[in-house]
Amino acid sequence: MKKALSALMLASLLIGSTAFASGYRIPEQSADSTAKAGAHVASAVKADSVYYNPANMAWAENLWQGEVDLTYLHLTSIEYRDARSERLSGDSKEENFLLPTLFLLSPDVHNFRFGFSITEPYGLAKRWQDPYPKTFAEEFSLKVIEFNPTMAYRFCDYFSIGGGVRFLYNDAKVESNGVVDPRGFTAYRHLEGDTTEWGYNLALSIRPNPKSNLSVTYRSNVDLDFDGDATLATNLFQTTVETGASVTVPAPAVLAVAYAHTFDRFTVELVWDRTFWSEYEELDFNYDKTLTNPVLKSAFDDPKPKNWDDTNAFRLGLTYQVTDAVALMAGFAYDENPVPDDTLLFELPDSDAWLYSLGARFALNPNMELSVGALYDYKEERTVTNKDVNGTFKDASAFLLTTGFTYKF
């Protein structure tokens, strides 16, 4: 039961609601990244470089470095107003989360550096209680915890490479309940569970001079293969089916190209990243038992086309070193959404996003540092017409507040 729910949940997750970025990515995993709207790749040279750019571990201060961060996430209620009837309108619930992360970086060992991170790079939560929206998404939630050991090798003062293995633990829940047929027939599903998958990440860093850094990072696609149990029910013939279920969905690859340059005390970073959502073509569940009930078959068995698009994000990060102990940060980003109009539903009423951020770092002494970052993610209003949706989604946004503590020894 747990695995099956996980399967449907995560699959729906991929059609589900996002926290801050396109699809269900959460790029902001540390205080510095939050403070710079995710423009934290080429300029990442502290403990969190083990996640954001393993190649940059080669340029970090030659000490043990550890960092712990805690992010508070707030997702606003999304308002949906249907053009056909107010009875089909609704509002999603607000969501609040706390996400801890950890980064650990070793000193140099014969030009090698080693790192380890625990992050939550994907996630979503969406709950609708109004009759029509909850037919598609009464509750969708997903948490992905990634364990990522990494390694870097410095060839010279100008060039380094890095990479690592990604171990993903996924916990998910999905529930929907409502009228799915013009004749008044209902369909209900409940799934929850967990699964584990593997991937990899690669990075290279080029420093033509000590003030410039050109970096490229790549996080692999991970096919999320779920197996488990499902409970499906309908009022047509009062049918309930409990069966094994399986589904495969992609956690898409991400390519980032970044350049950072320092002008005396002022550092500017530009980042372009591309998420390859086009691998998500359809959602197709397979069941151990054949679904003979026509309502259940139509609602849960027939493949659902998705046809998502690859997306681009453009990020700008600014850092000003006010004194040796204080640095101010700011960021701005534009993030495209992957969901085409004809397949958008309530699980992920996504739209293009504009991100604005601020933050600061404070050195308490040579070995300890505090940092804080705040980010506002504004989702554009979106009007959609397809076979299930005919209306406007608005007022979607997210707020992040991240605090971090770094210790060097």
N, C-alpha and C positions, 0 to 999 in steps of 0.2 A: 504494500500500500504506500509506504513512504517513498519508495523509488519511483513508483508510477506517478505519484503526485508531483514529485520532483521533475519528472519528465515533462508533464504537461505544464507545470509551472514555469520551468525554465524556457520551454518552447514559447509559452505565452509570454514569458518574460521578454523574450526577444521580440515579441509583438507588444510588449507591455510598456509601462510608463517609466520614463527615465528620471534619474535624479538631477543630473546637471548637463550632460553632453548629448550628442546625437545617439539615438538608440538607447542603450543603458550603460554607457561608459561613465566612469567617474574619474576624470584625469587628475583631480586635486587630491593628493594623498599626503601631503606635508604642508606645514605652515607657509614655507616659501612658495610652493606651487600655488596654493590658494591665493596668496598675496599678489601673485603675478599672472593670474588667470590661466594657469597651465603653461605659461611661457617659461619653462624651467627644465631645459634640456641641455643646451650648450653651456649655460651658466651654472649648472648644478655641480659643485665641487666640494660639497660637504657630505655628511653621512647619507643623506637621501639620494645621492648620486647612484648608490647601489641599485636603486629601482629605476630612476629616471634616465640614467645614462651610464651604464657600467664602465664604458671606456673612460669616462671622466674620473673614475676612481684613481687613475694613474696620476692625476694632477692634484689630488687632495693632500692636505697636510699629513706628513708622515707620522701619524699617531693612530692609536685605536680611537674610533669615533662611534658613539652611539646616540641615537635620537629616538625619542618617543613623541607621538603626536596624538591629539584627540580632536576630532571634528564633530561639531554639532551641525546637523542638517535639518532644515525646515523646508518642506514642500507645501506650497499654498494650495488651497482648494481651486480646482479648475471648474469654471462655469461652462455648461453646454446649453445652448438654446436652439431647439429644433425648429426648423422653418415650417414643418408640417402641422405640429400641434404642441402646445405647451405641456401636454401630458407626457410627451416624450423627452422633455428637458430634464436636467438634473445637475447636481454639483457633487464633485468628488470630495472626500474627506481630506483634511489637512494631515500631514505626516511629519513626525519628528524622530530623529535617529542620533545616536552617538557612535562614531566610528573610530576605534583606536588603530594606530599603525606603529610599526617599529622598523628601524634601520640600524645596521651594524656594519662597520667598515674596518678592515685590518690595516696595520702599517705595511710598508713595502717589504716584500720578501723576494729579493733577486729580480726586481722589476715586475713582480706579480703583486696584485692586490686582490683581496677576497672580501666578499660582502654577503649580506643576508638581509632580506626584508620580509615583513608580513604586512600585507595591504588588503584593502577591500576595493578592487578596481572596477567592479560591476555591481549594480544594485538597482532596485526599483521597489516601489510600493504604490499601489493604486487601489482605492476602495470606493465603489459607488453603491449607494443605497436606494436611489430612485428606481422605480420599476424597470424602465426601458434600459438605462445604462448598465444596471447590474445583471441583465440578461447576458451581457458579454463579459463583465468584469465586476463581480461582487467583491472579490479580493484577489489581487495579484501581488505577490511579494517575492523578492529574490535577494539573497545575500551570497556573495562569492568572496571567499577568503583565499588569497594567493600567497604561497610560500615560495620565495624566489632566491635561491643561492646563486651568486654571480662571481665572475672572475674577470680581471683586466690584466693586460700585458702591455707594458710601455716599451716600444721599439727604440725610441729616442725622445728627445725633448719636444718633438713636433708631432708625433704620431703614436696612437694607442688604439687597441681594440678591446672589446669586452663582450660578455655574453653570459647566459645562465639558463637554468632549467626552471620552468614554471610548474608548480603543483597547485591545482585549483580544487578547493573544496566548495561545493555548491549546496545551499539549503534553500528550498523553494516551497511555495504554497500557492495553489490556484483554486478558486471557487467561483462558480457562476450559477445563476438560477433565474429563470424567467420564461416568458412566453416566446416560443421560437417558431410558431406556425400560425397562419391567419385563422385557423379553426380553433385556436385557444390551447393548443397542446404546449406543455412546458417541458423544459429539459434542465437537468441539474447535474453538476459534476463537482467532485471534491478530490483533490490530489495534493499530497505533500510528501516531501522526502529530501534525500541528499544523494550526491554522487561525487566522484573525483575524476579529474582529467589531467593530462600532462601537455605542456607546450614548451616553447623556448623563446629567448629573446637575444638579439644581437645588437652591437653598437660599435661605431668607430668615431674617433675624435682626432681632428687635425688642428694644430696650433701653429700657424705661420709665424706668430710672435706671441710673447706672453700676454698681450692684451686682447687677442682675438681667438675665437674658437669656432670651428665649423664641425657640426656633429650630425650623424645620421643614426637613427635607432629603428629597430624593427621588432615588433612583437607578433609571434606567429598566430595563424588561425588555429583554433582548437575546436574540433567537432565534439559536441556535448552529446554523448550517447546515453540515454536514460532507459532503464528497464525497471519495472515495478508493477504495482497494482493500481487499478482505477475503480472508482465507484460511480456509475452513471445511472440516472433514473429519469423517468418520464411518466406523466399521467395517462398517456395512451396505453391502454391495457394494464395500467398500474405496474409498469415494468421497472425492475431494478437489476442491473448487471454488475457483477464484481468479476474482474478479469485481469490477467496480466496485460501490461501495455509497454510499448517502447516507442521512442521517437528520437530523431537526430536533428540537432540544430547547430548552426555555426556560431562560435564566438569569434568574430572576424579579426583578421590581421590589421595591424596599425603601423603605418610608416610615418616617421617624423624626420623632417630636415630643419635644422636650427642653426642660427648664427648669432653669436654674442660678441660685442666689442666694448671695451672699457676705455672711457675718456677720463683720465685722471680718477675722480671719485664716482663717476657716473657710468653705469653699465646698461646697455640696451640689448635686448634679445628679441629676435624675430623667429617665429616658429610656424611652419606649415605642417599639418599632419593630415593624413588621409586614412579613413577607416573603410575597409573593403566589405561593406554591408551587402554588396551584390551577390555574395554567396548565399544569402538567405532568399531562396526562390519560392519555397512553399513550406507549409506546415502539414506534416502527414503523420498521423498516429496509426500504429499497428497494434491490434489486440489479439490475445490468444484465442478468444472466443469471437466467432462471427456475429456482428451486430445485425440482427434481423429486424429489429424494431425500426421502422422508417424514420421516426423522429430522432432517435439516438444516432442512427447512421448519418443522417443529414447534418446534425449538429456537431458530431464529434468524430466521425470516421472519414468522411469525404475530405480529400486533400484541400487545403485552403491556400490559394496563391497569395504570395507576399510581394515578390519582385522588388525588393528594396534596392536603393541606389547607393553607390559609393558616395561618401561625403568628405568635404574638406573643412578644415578649421584653420583660421588665421589668428595668430596670437602675438601680442606685444607685451613684453615685460620690461619694467624699469626698476633699477636699484640705485639709490644714492647713498653713499657712505658719508654720513654727516660728520661723524667722528670715528675714531678707532673702535668705539664701543657701541655706536648707534648707526643703524642703516634703515632707510625708508624704502618701501617697495610699492609699486602700483602695476596694474595690468589691464588689458583690454583684449577681448576676443570676439570673433564672429564664428558661429558654429552651425553648419548646415544640418538639416534633419534628413534621415534616409527614407521616410515612409511616403510612398506616392498616394495621391488622393484616393485612387480606386481601391486601396487595401487598408486604409486607415480605419481603426475602430477604437473603442473606448479603452482597450488595454494599453494603448500607446497613442494618445492624441498629441503626437509630437509636432513641433514646428521649429523653424529657425530661431536661434538664440543669440542674444547679445550679452556679454559678460563684462562686469566692471569690478575691480578689486583694489584693495589697499592692504598694507601691512607694515610690520617693522621687526627688526632684530635688535636684541640688547645683549651685549656681552657683559655678564656678571663678573667674570674674572677670566684669565687666560684659558681656563678649561671648561667653563660653563656658559651657556647661551640660552636665552629665552627668545621665542619668536611667536608672532601672532599674525594671522591673515584673515581677512573678511572678503567675501565674494557675493555679488548679487547677479543672478542668472535670470534674465527676462526673456520669456518665450513670446514670440509674435502671435497675435490673434490669427486664427486660421478658420476659414470657411470651407467646408468639404461637402460634396454631393456624391454619394455612391449608393449601392443597393441597401445598405444598412444605416448610413448616416446622411442626414441632410440638415446641416446646421452649422453653428459657429462655436468654436472652443476659444475661451479667452480667460484672462487673469491667471495664467499659469506662470509660475516663477519659483525660484529656489534661493535660499540664503544659506551660506556656509560660514562658519566661524571656526578657525583652526588654531590651536595653541600647540607649541612644540618646545621641547627641552632637549638640548644637546650637551653631551659630556665627552670630553677628550682626555685620554690618559695614556 
